[in-house]
């Protein structure tokens, strides 16, 4: 009976991840074409104590192959303790102070920026990111060709050595793979605010972040889910190498845990039924892995059955990660070791996110 229950759990898990792999394969890569560039962008960056990272981001923005008159950069200072000053730039850049009105500094920062933006499209990224020279060019072409009002795109880590970086890279690739796969099966529920764009008009039609102000994080996924619910045809995913944004991995296991708790805390607020169901299936699948491991250690579960469960889960996870890594041209390291640690890490993050608090940018937030 026990083997049957665990078998059903793993079977359902494999079905869901298999569906995401299918969705990933359905996605068509968008390639750069000849268009007259015309979309006006406001690049919005919320920052807090990012004196070291911001110059690198702004330098990458300065290298953009996009008409200067069609771009502005709005930096929103979220109560930084250190002062950041703008150096010479060919783009219009201004720093504004974040106007806090909710429990979410990031959402407040974006709304603060929108009040002063002059351009038609908002595109958000983070202070510790780097953009590519054709970042806005490929966005513009995708927007013109598809007549969308909201576009999500890919994010990857800047490569670093060591097990911690390899582990979080594999975890991040699985999230990116799930994001792309969900768009492929027309059930998008997740995106990354480090590379996310929407028209200012559409943002206002959706009433912005109204309804999710109490959750500190989620400036990306809640807005996406609201858009998908209201006008799914207006939402797209830009699958192009030129649009990928690179971000820094965190430096310590504590930071990683806190970051993932922050991300996981959003799942209870999902409006997407599919998103909630997938989150539950992934949690139960990883929990079943741990239970199987403990039962095997205590000789309750037959070794052959345990090895079958482990092999099937590893294989289905690896296919999704491999496909995603291939697109992002990311190296896969410590895959086996990470796969053994991941269920314990994932379940700990999920359980803690339901009851615990977390820290973010030097602040503590309650669940």
C-alpha positions as CSV (number, residue, x, y, z in Angstrom):
1,X,0.0,0.0,0.0
2,X,2.8,2.4,0.9
3,X,4.6,1.7,-2.3
4,X,1.4,2.3,-4.2
5,X,0.8,5.7,-2.6
6,X,4.4,6.8,-3.3
7,X,4.2,5.5,-6.8
8,X,1.1,7.5,-7.5
9,X,2.8,10.7,-6.1
10,X,5.8,10.2,-8.3
11,X,3.6,9.4,-11.3
12,X,1.7,12.6,-10.9
13,X,4.9,14.5,-10.4
14,X,6.4,13.1,-13.6
15,X,3.2,13.9,-15.6
16,X,3.4,17.6,-14.5
17,X,7.1,18.0,-15.2
18,X,6.6,16.1,-18.5
19,X,3.9,18.6,-19.4
20,X,6.3,21.5,-18.8
21,X,8.9,19.8,-21.0
22,X,6.4,19.4,-23.7
23,X,5.5,23.1,-23.3
24,X,9.1,24.1,-23.5
25,X,9.5,22.2,-26.8
26,X,6.5,24.0,-28.2
27,X,8.0,27.4,-27.7
28,X,9.5,29.0,-30.8
29,X,12.7,31.0,-30.6
30,X,12.2,34.6,-31.7
31,X,15.0,35.9,-33.9
32,X,16.0,39.4,-34.7
33,X,14.6,40.9,-37.9
34,X,14.7,44.2,-39.7
35,X,12.2,46.6,-38.2
36,X,11.9,50.3,-37.7
37,X,12.5,50.7,-34.0
38,X,9.7,52.7,-32.5
39,X,8.7,51.4,-29.0
40,X,9.5,53.9,-26.3
41,X,10.9,52.3,-23.1
42,X,11.2,53.4,-19.5
43,X,13.7,51.2,-17.8
44,X,12.7,51.0,-14.1
45,X,15.2,49.9,-11.4
46,X,14.4,49.8,-7.8
47,X,17.5,49.8,-5.6
48,X,18.6,49.8,-2.0
49,X,22.3,50.0,-1.1
50,X,23.5,49.0,-4.5
51,X,26.3,51.4,-4.9
52,X,28.7,48.7,-6.2
53,X,26.2,47.1,-8.6
54,X,24.4,50.0,-10.2
55,X,27.5,51.3,-12.2
56,X,27.8,47.9,-13.9
57,X,24.1,47.9,-14.8
58,X,24.2,51.4,-16.1
59,X,27.3,50.7,-18.1
60,X,25.6,47.7,-19.8
61,X,22.6,50.0,-20.5
62,X,24.9,52.6,-22.1
63,X,26.0,50.0,-24.6
64,X,22.4,49.4,-25.9
65,X,22.0,49.5,-29.6
66,X,18.8,51.5,-29.4
67,X,17.9,55.1,-30.2
68,X,18.6,57.3,-27.2
69,X,15.5,59.4,-27.7
70,X,13.3,56.3,-27.2
71,X,14.8,55.4,-23.8
72,X,14.7,56.8,-20.3
73,X,16.0,55.2,-17.1
74,X,14.2,55.7,-13.8
75,X,16.2,54.6,-10.7
76,X,14.0,54.4,-7.6
77,X,16.0,54.8,-4.3
78,X,14.3,52.6,-1.7
79,X,15.7,54.2,1.4
80,X,19.4,53.5,0.7
81,X,21.9,54.0,3.4
82,X,24.7,54.9,0.9
83,X,24.5,57.7,-1.7
84,X,24.6,56.9,-5.3
85,X,25.3,59.6,-7.9
86,X,24.8,59.3,-11.7
87,X,27.9,59.6,-13.8
88,X,27.8,61.0,-17.4
89,X,25.3,59.1,-19.5
90,X,23.9,59.3,-23.0
91,X,20.5,58.2,-21.8
92,X,18.1,60.2,-19.8
93,X,18.5,59.0,-16.2
94,X,16.9,60.3,-13.1
95,X,16.8,59.1,-9.5
96,X,13.5,59.4,-7.5
97,X,12.8,58.5,-3.9
98,X,10.5,55.6,-3.3
99,X,7.1,56.6,-2.0
100,X,6.1,53.9,0.5
101,X,2.4,53.1,0.9
102,X,2.2,49.3,1.2
103,X,4.0,46.3,2.7
104,X,5.8,45.9,-0.7
105,X,8.8,48.2,-1.3
106,X,9.3,46.8,-4.8
107,X,5.7,47.4,-5.9
108,X,5.7,50.9,-4.4
109,X,9.0,51.6,-6.2
110,X,7.5,50.6,-9.6
111,X,4.3,52.7,-9.0
112,X,6.5,55.6,-7.9
113,X,8.5,55.3,-11.2
114,X,5.3,55.1,-13.3
115,X,4.1,58.4,-12.0
116,X,7.1,60.1,-13.6
117,X,7.8,58.0,-16.7
118,X,7.3,59.7,-20.1
119,X,7.4,56.6,-22.3
120,X,4.8,54.0,-23.4
121,X,6.4,50.8,-22.1
122,X,7.8,49.9,-18.6
123,X,10.6,47.4,-18.5
124,X,11.9,46.4,-15.1
125,X,15.3,44.9,-14.2
126,X,17.4,44.7,-11.0
127,X,20.4,46.7,-9.8
128,X,22.6,43.6,-9.8
129,X,21.8,42.7,-13.4
130,X,23.5,43.1,-16.8
131,X,21.7,43.6,-20.1
132,X,22.8,42.8,-23.6
133,X,23.3,45.4,-26.4
134,X,20.2,44.2,-28.3
135,X,18.0,43.8,-25.3
136,X,15.5,46.6,-26.2
137,X,15.8,46.0,-29.9
138,X,14.6,42.4,-29.7
139,X,11.8,43.5,-27.3
140,X,10.7,46.2,-29.7
141,X,10.6,43.7,-32.6
142,X,8.6,41.1,-30.6
143,X,6.1,43.8,-29.4
144,X,5.6,45.0,-33.0
145,X,5.2,41.5,-34.5
146,X,2.9,40.1,-31.8
147,X,0.8,43.1,-30.7
148,X,1.2,42.2,-27.0
149,X,0.9,44.4,-24.0
150,X,3.0,42.4,-21.6
151,X,6.2,40.5,-22.2
152,X,8.3,38.2,-19.9
153,X,11.8,37.0,-20.9
154,X,14.7,34.9,-19.6
155,X,17.1,35.5,-16.7
156,X,20.3,33.6,-16.0
157,X,23.1,33.7,-13.4
158,X,26.5,35.1,-14.1
159,X,28.7,31.9,-13.9
160,X,30.7,31.4,-10.7
161,X,32.7,28.4,-9.4
162,X,31.8,26.3,-6.4
163,X,28.9,24.1,-5.2
164,X,26.7,26.8,-3.9
165,X,26.7,28.6,-7.2
166,X,26.2,25.4,-9.1
167,X,23.3,24.4,-6.8
168,X,21.4,27.7,-7.1
169,X,22.1,27.7,-10.9
170,X,20.4,24.3,-11.3
171,X,17.5,25.5,-9.1
172,X,17.2,28.7,-11.1
173,X,17.3,26.8,-14.4
174,X,14.4,24.6,-13.2
175,X,12.4,27.8,-12.4
176,X,13.2,29.3,-15.8
177,X,12.3,26.0,-17.5
178,X,8.9,25.8,-15.7
179,X,8.3,29.5,-16.7
180,X,9.0,28.8,-20.4
181,X,7.1,25.5,-20.3
182,X,4.0,27.0,-18.7
183,X,3.9,29.6,-21.6
184,X,4.2,26.7,-24.0
185,X,1.1,25.0,-22.7
186,X,-0.7,28.4,-22.4
187,X,-0.9,28.3,-18.7
188,X,1.7,31.0,-17.7
189,X,1.8,31.7,-14.0
190,X,5.4,32.8,-13.3
191,X,8.0,35.3,-14.6
192,X,11.0,37.2,-13.3
193,X,10.8,40.9,-12.5
194,X,14.5,41.2,-13.5
195,X,13.3,41.0,-17.2
196,X,9.7,42.0,-17.5
197,X,7.9,44.6,-19.6
198,X,4.4,45.9,-20.0
199,X,2.7,48.9,-21.5
200,X,1.9,51.7,-19.1
201,X,-1.7,51.7,-20.4
202,X,-2.1,48.0,-19.7
203,X,-0.7,48.3,-16.2
204,X,-3.3,51.0,-15.4
205,X,-6.1,48.9,-17.0
206,X,-5.2,46.1,-14.6
207,X,-5.2,48.5,-11.7
208,X,-1.5,47.7,-11.1
209,X,-0.7,45.8,-8.0
210,X,-4.0,46.4,-6.4
211,X,-5.1,43.3,-4.4
212,X,-1.5,42.1,-3.6
213,X,-0.1,45.0,-1.6
214,X,0.1,43.0,1.6
215,X,2.7,40.5,0.2
216,X,6.1,42.1,0.1
217,X,7.3,40.2,-3.0
218,X,5.5,39.4,-6.3
219,X,5.6,42.5,-8.4
220,X,6.1,40.2,-11.3
221,X,4.0,37.0,-10.9
222,X,0.9,38.6,-9.4
223,X,0.8,41.2,-12.2
224,X,1.4,38.5,-14.8
225,X,-1.4,36.3,-13.4
226,X,-3.8,39.2,-13.3
227,X,-3.0,40.0,-17.0
228,X,-3.4,36.3,-18.0
229,X,-6.8,36.2,-16.3
230,X,-7.9,39.5,-18.0
231,X,-6.4,39.3,-21.4
232,X,-4.3,36.1,-22.1
233,X,-3.7,37.0,-25.8
234,X,-1.9,40.2,-24.8
235,X,0.7,38.3,-22.8
236,X,3.8,36.7,-24.3
237,X,7.2,35.2,-23.6
238,X,10.2,36.4,-25.6
239,X,12.4,33.4,-26.1
240,X,15.5,35.0,-27.6
241,X,19.1,34.9,-26.6
242,X,19.5,38.6,-27.1
243,X,16.8,39.4,-24.5
244,X,18.4,37.3,-21.7
245,X,19.4,39.3,-18.6
246,X,22.2,38.1,-16.3
247,X,22.0,38.4,-12.5
248,X,24.4,37.6,-9.7
249,X,24.0,34.5,-7.6
250,X,23.9,35.0,-3.8
251,X,27.1,34.5,-1.8
252,X,25.9,32.4,1.2
253,X,23.5,29.5,1.9
254,X,21.7,31.7,4.4
255,X,21.1,34.3,1.7
256,X,19.9,31.6,-0.7
257,X,17.5,30.2,1.8
258,X,16.1,33.6,2.6
259,X,15.7,34.5,-1.1
260,X,13.9,31.3,-1.9
261,X,11.6,31.7,1.1
262,X,10.7,35.1,-0.3
263,X,10.0,33.6,-3.6
264,X,8.0,30.7,-2.2
265,X,5.9,32.9,0.0
266,X,4.2,34.3,-3.1
267,X,2.7,30.9,-4.0
268,X,-0.1,31.1,-1.4
269,X,-1.3,34.3,-3.1
270,X,-1.4,32.9,-6.6
271,X,-4.6,33.5,-8.5
272,X,-3.5,30.9,-11.1
273,X,-5.1,27.5,-10.2
274,X,-2.5,25.7,-12.3
275,X,0.3,27.6,-10.5
276,X,-1.0,26.6,-7.1
277,X,-1.5,23.0,-8.3
278,X,2.0,22.8,-9.7
279,X,3.5,24.3,-6.5
280,X,1.7,21.6,-4.5
281,X,2.7,18.8,-6.8
282,X,6.4,19.8,-6.7
283,X,6.3,20.1,-2.9
284,X,4.6,16.7,-2.4
285,X,6.9,15.2,-5.0
286,X,10.0,16.3,-3.1
287,X,8.5,15.4,0.3
288,X,7.8,11.9,-1.1
289,X,11.4,11.6,-2.1
290,X,12.5,12.4,1.5
291,X,9.9,9.9,2.9
292,X,11.1,7.2,0.4
293,X,14.7,7.9,1.5
294,X,13.9,7.6,5.2
295,X,11.9,4.4,4.6
296,X,14.7,2.9,2.6
297,X,17.2,3.7,5.4
298,X,15.0,2.0,7.9
299,X,14.5,-1.0,5.5
300,X,10.8,-0.4,5.3
301,X,11.0,0.4,1.5
302,X,12.6,-2.1,-0.8
303,X,15.9,-0.8,-2.3
304,X,14.9,-1.5,-5.9
305,X,11.6,0.5,-5.5
306,X,13.5,3.3,-3.9
307,X,16.1,3.4,-6.7
308,X,13.3,3.3,-9.3
309,X,11.6,6.4,-7.7
310,X,14.9,8.3,-7.4
311,X,15.9,7.5,-11.0
312,X,12.6,8.5,-12.5
313,X,12.5,11.8,-10.6
314,X,16.1,12.6,-11.5
315,X,15.5,11.8,-15.1
316,X,12.4,14.0,-15.6
317,X,14.0,16.9,-13.7
318,X,17.2,16.6,-15.6
319,X,15.5,16.7,-19.0
320,X,13.8,20.0,-18.1
321,X,17.0,21.4,-16.7
322,X,19.1,20.2,-19.6
323,X,16.8,21.8,-22.2
324,X,16.8,25.1,-20.3
325,X,20.5,25.0,-19.8
326,X,21.0,24.4,-23.5
327,X,19.0,27.5,-24.3
328,X,20.8,29.7,-21.8
329,X,24.2,28.1,-22.7
330,X,24.7,27.4,-19.0
331,X,27.1,24.8,-17.7
332,X,25.7,22.0,-15.5
333,X,27.9,21.1,-12.6
334,X,27.4,19.0,-9.4
335,X,24.1,17.7,-10.9
336,X,23.9,14.5,-8.9
337,X,24.9,16.0,-5.6
338,X,22.5,18.8,-6.1
339,X,19.7,16.4,-7.0
340,X,20.2,14.6,-3.7
341,X,20.3,17.8,-1.6
342,X,17.5,19.6,-3.5
343,X,14.4,17.7,-2.0
344,X,15.6,18.6,1.6
345,X,16.3,22.2,0.6
346,X,13.0,22.6,-1.3
347,X,10.8,21.2,1.4
348,X,12.5,23.2,4.1
349,X,12.0,26.4,2.1
350,X,8.3,25.6,1.4
351,X,7.5,24.7,5.0
352,X,9.4,27.7,6.4
353,X,7.7,30.1,3.9
354,X,4.3,29.1,5.3
355,X,5.1,30.1,8.9
356,X,8.4,32.0,9.1
357,X,9.6,35.5,8.5
358,X,12.3,36.4,6.0
359,X,14.8,39.2,5.5
360,X,15.2,41.2,2.3
361,X,17.6,44.1,1.6
362,X,18.2,44.6,5.3
363,X,14.6,44.5,6.3
364,X,12.5,41.8,8.0
365,X,9.1,40.8,6.6
366,X,6.4,38.8,8.2
367,X,4.5,36.0,6.4
